[in-house]
Amino acid sequence: MHQNMFKLPLLLLLFLMGACIQQAEAAGIDVISLGSLVPPQLIETFKSEHPEIKVTVRPPATDYDDLTQRLLRDNVTGTAPDVIFQGYNRAELTIRRGLVLPLSPFLTEDKPWAESSYHAISDDLCRTDGKLYGLPFIISVPIIYYNAELVRQAGGDPDHLPQTWPEITALAAKITALGANRIGGFFDYAAAGNWTFMALIESQGGRMMSADDRSITFNGPDGLRALEIVRDFGKAGQVDMPREQAYQAFSAGTIGMIVTSSGFLKTQLKQVKFDLRTTPIPIVDKGRLPVGGNCVMMVTRKPEHQKAAWTFMKFVASPPAQNIVSDVTSYLPGNQIAIAALEASTPPTDPRMAAIRAAGKAGGWYSFPGDNSLRITDRIRLLLQDVVTLRRSPEDAMKAMTEAVEQLLPK
């Protein structure tokens, strides 16, 4: 009897030791992203394929600026996540602050995977000083959504939509002229990080700043033309309203066209009751489009967490996982292999084709240097609002924009 009394605690001790060893072997990683951009289906699939890794998804950030601010605070308190899905426009700031790790050592060690399963949509993304700090996860591009019924009523042809900005804004004016509270067009000037405004400049072959980030270059002819396009939407009847309200008005059939991210296409297709068409925005041969979306980046410094984090990052960047994302959201894969497969399987008339075709012009989403980056983009947004509401001329707005940015750039 005494022997049995000693055996029971010993067995219990061995059981508890075994459980502790298993828990130690099972790595855990914390992940943060924006809202629905990392679908639950993706996380569940990863968990089923990698039960040895526990993934905790933190409450989502509202936008990339919110994510960046949270990351900066968490870094100070020692509670930073292991992996982040950072917006392309805030990746540079994240890297410069030393918040994420370069991925070259992991890619070198995993060279067969990198060669066979992953080709980034653009080498401009997630890089600083030639070093890669993130894997492009998803991308979106600015496209034009059309209500084909209103286009017809205004005398346009939905099968041959306009290809230049003067033709586009002229069509918007004709739709406004239909009356009955119709709004011809809506240019989403308030997109985060001045994304659509940058797209107008870069699609013409222009750039926001010089290559060394020391000189403003957006204040040339390309920038002025971009402001004129924004003004022309105002002249064509654009009503200044929040983006969400504009989306609702478009889906309700009262806005003829809307220039915004391809990332909202699936939502619009579910809501509209009319024939929805899409086209890429006009772009010259040497132009490019700043892509929206995010890259997956490694934050953790703990070696045991890094291994689990890299396993997770490879999974979300691989074609099967990228296919899940494109099925659930309107975003395109950041992996060129997955985009090629998507293009091959998509009918030419599918509204997604506008974004798929435009992806070939993908470029980086510029972020102004220095600690005032967020203030600069906010100032530009306010000036764009003045232009679209016809309170400032493009020339006056450009002068004010140049002065404001010069004051806020690093000295």
N, C-alpha and C positions, 0 to 999 in steps of 0.2 A: 504493500500500500504506500509506503514511504517513497519507493522508487517511482511509482506512478505520479505522486505529487510533484516530484522533481522533473519528471519528463514533460508534464503539461506546460509549465512555464518555459522550458527550453524550446519546445516545439513552437510555442507562441512567439518567443523571441526570434527564432529562425524565420518564421512567417513574416514578422514585421520587418526584419532585416531585408528579406527578399523583396518586399513591397517597396521599401525605401530605395533599393538598388534599381528597381524598375522605374520608379519615379525620376531618379537621377538620370537614367538613360533617355527618358522621354523629354526632349527639349521643348521649351515653350517660347513662343514669340508673340509680341504685341504689334498689331498693324493698325494704321490709321489712313483714311482716305476721305473722299467726298461722297456723301450720300450714296446713291445707287450706282456709282461708277465702278465699284467692285461688287458684282452681283453675289447674293448669298449662295446661288448655285455653284459659283466658282469656289467659294470657301468650302462648301460641303464636299465637292468633288475632290479637292485637295486633301481634306481630312480622311476621306475614304481611301485614298491612295497612299497617304502617309499618316497612319494612325499613331506613329511614334512621335509626331510633332503636334503639340497643342497650339492652336492658333486662337488668339483673343483679338477680336476686332473692336477697337475703341469707338466710342460715340463719334459719328462722322463730323467733319468740319463743314461749315456752311459754304466756304469758298477757299481758294488757295491762299488768300491773304490771312484768313482765319487760321488755316492749317499752319502757316508759317509762324504766326504769332504764338500759337500753342506750342509749336516745336521749340521756339526760342525760350519760352517760359519753362517747359519741361526739361530743357537742357540745363538750365540754372539749378533746378531742384533735383536733378538726377533721376527724373522719372520719364525720360524720353522713350518713345517706342523703339522697336527693333527695326521696323520697315515702314517706310512712308511711300505713298503715291503722290508725289509732288508735281504741281503744275509746271509746265515747261517755262512759263514766265517767271517763276520763283525758284527754279532750280539753281540758277547762277548765284542768287543771294544765299541759298542754302549751302552751296558749295563753298562760297567765299567765307562764310562764317564757320567753316570747319565742322559742320554738323553731320556730314555723311562721308562715307569711305569710297575711295577709288575702287573700281571693280576689276582692274587689270589682273591682279593676282588670282582672282577667282576664275576669270575667263581663260587665263593661261593654264590653270590647273584643269579646267573643263573644256579644253580646246576641241575635242570631238563634238561636244554638244553645240558649241558656238559655230562650228563649221557646217554642221548638218541641220540644225534646227532653228537657228536664229540669225536673221539678217535685218538690221534696223531699217525702218522706212527712210530715215535720213541720218547722215553722220553729223548733222548740225545739232542734234538733240542730246541733251543730258551730258554735254561735254564742256569742259573749261580747260583752256591752255592745252588742248589736245588730249586730255585725259578723260576717260569715260567714268561717270559717276552714277549712271542709272541706265536701266533698260527701258526704251520707249515701250509703254504699255498700250495706251490707246491714243488715237488722234481724231481730231475733228477739223474741218476746214470751213471757211465761210462760203455759203452757197445762197442762191436766191430761190425762195419758195414762191410759187405762183398759184393763184386761184384761177384755173383755166376758164371757168364760167364767166368771171368778171373780165378776163382778158378778151373773150369773145364779144361780150357786150360792149366793150370799149373799141371794138374794131380790130383787135389784134388776132394773131393766129397762134394758138397754143402749141402747134406742131412746128412752128418756126419763131421761137421767142427771140427777142432782141439780143444782140451780142455786144453792144457798146453802151456805156453809161448814158450818153445823151438820148439814145433810143429807149433805154430802160426808164429813165425819169420822165421822158415824154409820154410813155405808156402809163406811168403812174398818174400823171396829170389828167389823162383822158379818163382813167377809172374814177378819179375824184370828181370829174365833171359829170359823171353819171348821176350824181346827187344821192338822195335817200341816205345821207350820212355815210356814204362810202368814203374810205380813205385809200388813196391810190397806192401808196407804198410806205413802208416803215424801214428805216435804216437803223439797226441796233447799235447806235453810237456809244452806248453806255456799257458795252461788253467789258468784262474784267480785263484790266491791264491794257486798255485802249486797243484791244485785239483787232476789231474790225477797221479802225482807223489805220492801224499799222498795215493791215491787209491791203487797203486802198493804195498806200504808198509803195509797198513792196511788190505788189502785183504789176506796178508800172516800171519796176526795176530799181526803185529808190531804196534808201535805207534810213533808219532813224538817226543813227550816229555813225561816225567814222569807225574804221576797224579797231582803232586803239581806244575807243570810247571817250575821246577827248574833245571832239568837235561835233556840233549839231549838223546833221545833213538833211533833216526832215523839212527844213525851211526853204528848200529849193522849189523848182517847178512841179515836181511830183507831189510834194506836200500841199502846195497851193491848189493843185488840181484835185487832190483828195478832199480838201475843204470845200471846193466848189461843188463836188458831187454831193457832199452832205447838205450844203445849202440848197441844191436842186431838189433834194427830197423834201426839204421844207417848203420850197416854192410849189412843189407838186401836191402839197396838202398834208404832209405828215403832221400828225398830232403828237405832241410830246406826252408820253405816258411810260410807266414802268414796263420793262420787258414782258413780265408775266401777263399784264393787261393786254399788251400787243398780241401775244400768242393767243390769248382767249378771243380777241377780236378777229384775228385771222382765221382761227378754227370755226368761228361763228359765221364767217363769210362776209365780213364787213371791210376787210383790208385786202387789197388786190395782190400785193407782193410784200415779202419781208426778207430783208438781208440779215442773216444771222448764222449761227453755228449749225452744221450738219448733225450735231449731237442731239438735236431735238426732233429729228425726222420721225422716229418711231412714235413718239407721243402725238405728233401732229396727224400722222396717218390713222391713228386710233380715234382721233377726235373729229376730224373733218368729215363732212357729208358731201363734199364736192370733189371734182377731179383735180388732184394736186399734182403739179409738175415742178421740177427742179432743174436748175442750170448752175454750172460753176460761175463765179464772178469773172468779168473780163480780165485777162492777164496777157501780158506781152511775152515774147519768147524768152527774154532774159529775166522775167519776173518770177517771183516765188510767193508762196502763201505761208504766213506764220500759222503753225498748227496749234490747235487747242488740245486739251487732254493732259496726260501726265506720264511721268516715268517712275518706275519702281526703284527706290533707292534704299541702301543699307545704312542704318544709323548706329546699330549696336557695336560696341567695342569688345564685347565678351566673346571669346573664341567659340565656346560651346553654342552660343546663340547665333554666331555668324554662320556656322555650318547649316543650322536649321533655316536661317533667313535666306541663305543662298539657294537651298533646295526649294523654298517657297517662291523665290524670285524667278528661278528657272521655270518652274511650273507655270506661273501666270504669263510668262513671256513666250511659251511654246505654242505652236499652232493649235493643238486641241483646246487648250484653255482660251486662246484668243478667239476661237470659233464660238465658244460659249458666250463670250462678251459681245461679239457682233450679233449673235442671235437675240440676246436679251436687251441690248442697248442699241442706239443708233451710231455708236462710235466705231471707227474702223480700227483694225489691229495695228499695233506699232511694229509688228513683225511682217516684213515684206513677203515672206513665204505664205503667210496666212492671207494677206491682201490679194496676192496672185490667185490663190485658190478661190477666194470670194469673187473676184472679177470673172473668173472662168465659169462660175456657176450662177451668175446674176444676169437676167435678161436685159438687153440693151435699153428697154423702156422702163425698167425699174427705177423709181426715184432715187435709190441709193447710188446709181451709177454716176450722178453728178459729183458726188463726194469721192467715189472711187477713182474717177478720172483725174480729179483735182489733186488727189494724193501724190501724183507724180511730180507735183511742184512743191512738195512739202519742204518747209524750212523752219528754222528756229523761231521761237516766240521771244522777241527781244524784251529785255528788262533793263531799265536805266541803272547805271552804276551808282554806288554810294548808299548812304543811310536814308536818303530822301526819295528813294525809288517809288514808294507808295504815294508820297505827297505829289510827285511829278505826275503820275498817272491820274490822280484825282483832279489836279489842276487842268490837265488836258481834257478830261471828261467834261468839266464845267464849261470850258471854252467851246467844245463841240456842241454842247447843249445850246449855247448862245447862237451858234451858227445855224443849227437846224430849226431853231425858233425864230430865225431872221432878226435877232437882236444885234448881231455883229456881222460885218462883211467878212468873207474869207481872208482878205488882206489884213484887216484889223485884228482878226483872231490869230493869224499867223504871227503878227508882230508881238502880240501879248503872250502867245505860247512860247515863242523864242526867248523872250525876256524872262518869263517865269522859269523855264527849264534851266537857262543859264545860271540863274540865281541859286537853284537847288542842286545843281551838279557839284560833285566834289571839286574843291579848289586845288 
